Structures are given as structure tokens and as C-alpha cells.
């Protein structure tokens, strides 16, 4: 017990010394940097998702390496749930896709008519993820048009991005959800997998999940994972922040058994509230990046984290301070972030 008290005391002393050392222009110097006792981080509902594994690793690392006593990782689902809580100061950080947060920030697509989420910033750029269609081989689905008259999972609770991209994918093949026999909502990946294996559903349209692929392969000997054809790719109208990419066979990140061409990709990132101080965000960003190699033991996706690119939401000013001192801050990234800062600055508060 005495050892624990001493360690906590040293941690608090270190925090005070660290806070007094900040002297970069543009940061308030009239009060010392104070570490919060707790942080609340929103995670997806589905246990075992690639993002949730990364967020668990980040939460544990922060608890171990900073004076923050606890990072509460709560499975809240999508931004429809955690954005209002972040606006009220009840959520500090969250993991989610870049394009959907751009939509929320600018109150467009499924967020149209809502108050722009101008209080959200990106703390750490994340990994690439992809939308695909997954099915058991017996379903006979080899391209999107084979989904006509099928029972398909197309939605996620609280995640409007899934339905948006589902519609983009179907439209590229000249279809709508009305062409499906039924559009289902995933409660979690296990339910979707079980329904496909047992014949209650034909396919799953959503982010590529290794747990679905591996379970289908174990039960059926193979797993069908498809993207878009070249014709569908040419016809697809991608919203801001999305891109096309190929997933190689036996990808260590996603475990797909075959090459998947023309998948719609996006970056999944870590966000924070503007309520978090620049000093805190700078310190967390620097610590996570300086010790990035340790995260690679948690998830193979961790290797991709921490690289800012054009097309992402606006970084928190504390994260910008960190990145501006690195080679990752390219002229293209600088130009994009300046544009985003101007756009966010014009939003109603």
C-alpha cells in the first residue's frame, strides 16, 4: 500500500512538472496542466471488433503510463449515441470512421437538420477499414446483383454510415434496398454470422470483420467476400472521405481467404471533445506516438495508426501542435487541415 501511495505521489509530481514545462506559442500559460482523474471513451457495441481491440489497448496504455487513474471504455455503438453525450461533456473520446464524423460536423447526409457537431476533433488518425459483402459460399453471391431477393444485414445500431454506404454500393449496381427481400439490422457480429451459417440470412454488407470470416470458414470451409466490379466502381459516387482499395488474399488484418477488389475504404480514427485541453491532447498524442511500437503487440492494425492524411476530420489543436513537428505534416495535410479549420470556424455554435 505504501509503495502504491509513493508511486501515485510521484506520478502527480511528474504531472505538475510536465504541465509547467509547456511554453509553445498559442497555449495558455496562466495555469498548470492538470491531469483528469478519469476519461470516458465510447467504443462499438460489437465485442471483439478490430476497432474495439485497438481502443482497449489505448485505454490500458493511458491508465498504465499517465496519472489518469481510469479510462472507462463504454460500448455505446455509433455517434448517434455518443455525440450527444460528448456535447454534454459526458464522453471525452470515441472511435469511429472519418467520413461519418465529417457528415456529423457539417450536418449533412443522415445528420441533416441536426446541430453541426463542431465540438468534435480528431486526436489520432487510425487504420484503414473497408466495406464488403460477406456470405456463405452456398448463397451463390459473387457480385452485388446477386443480392436481389436476398435477406441481407445492411444496418448497424446508431451507425448511419452503414446504411449510407450500403446505398452507395447497391446504387453502383443499379439497385436499392427495395430490391432486397429484407434489410436487417445487426445487433452484433455473432448474430449476423449465426444467421448466415444457419440459413436465416444470405449476406452481410458492412465493414470487413475477421471474426465473421473465420467463423464462416470454420463452419462452411470457405467464405465469400466481395467488393465492387470495375463497372460498379466506375458508377459509384463516393462521399467525401471514402476511397477505393484492394484487400490482398490472406490479409493479416482481416483474414479474408481471397483477394477482394474495389472495396470502399475509409479511415477509422480516435476523436476527442474540444473540452479537452490542448496540453492534454498534445501529451497523449506524443506519448501514444512515441510508444507506438508497443501497440503493435495488441493489434496488427496498430501499425497504421498515427498517420494524418487529407480527407480526415479536423485534428485537435493539441494534436496539430505535435504533428507540425514531424515529417508526417506534409503540405497536403497542412492545406487540408487549414481548409477544415475554416469550414468548422463558420459553423453555428
Protein Blocks (a to p, Z undefined) as FASTA:
>chain_A
ZZmmmmmmmmmmmmmmmmmmpccehiafkbccdddfbdcddddfbghiaklmmmmmmmmm
mmmmmmbfbdcdddebjaklmmmmmmnopafbdcddfklmmmmmnopajlgoiacdfkbc
cfbdcddddddddddfklopabfklmgopacdfbdehiaklmmmmmmmmmmnopafklpm
bdcddfbfklmmmmmmnopafbdcddddfklmmmmmmmnopacdddddfklmmmpccdeh
iacddddehiaklopabdcehiacddddddddfkbcfklmmmmmmmmmmmmmmmmmmpmk
lmmgoiacehiacddfklmmmmmmpmklcfklmmmmmmmmmmmmmpcZZ
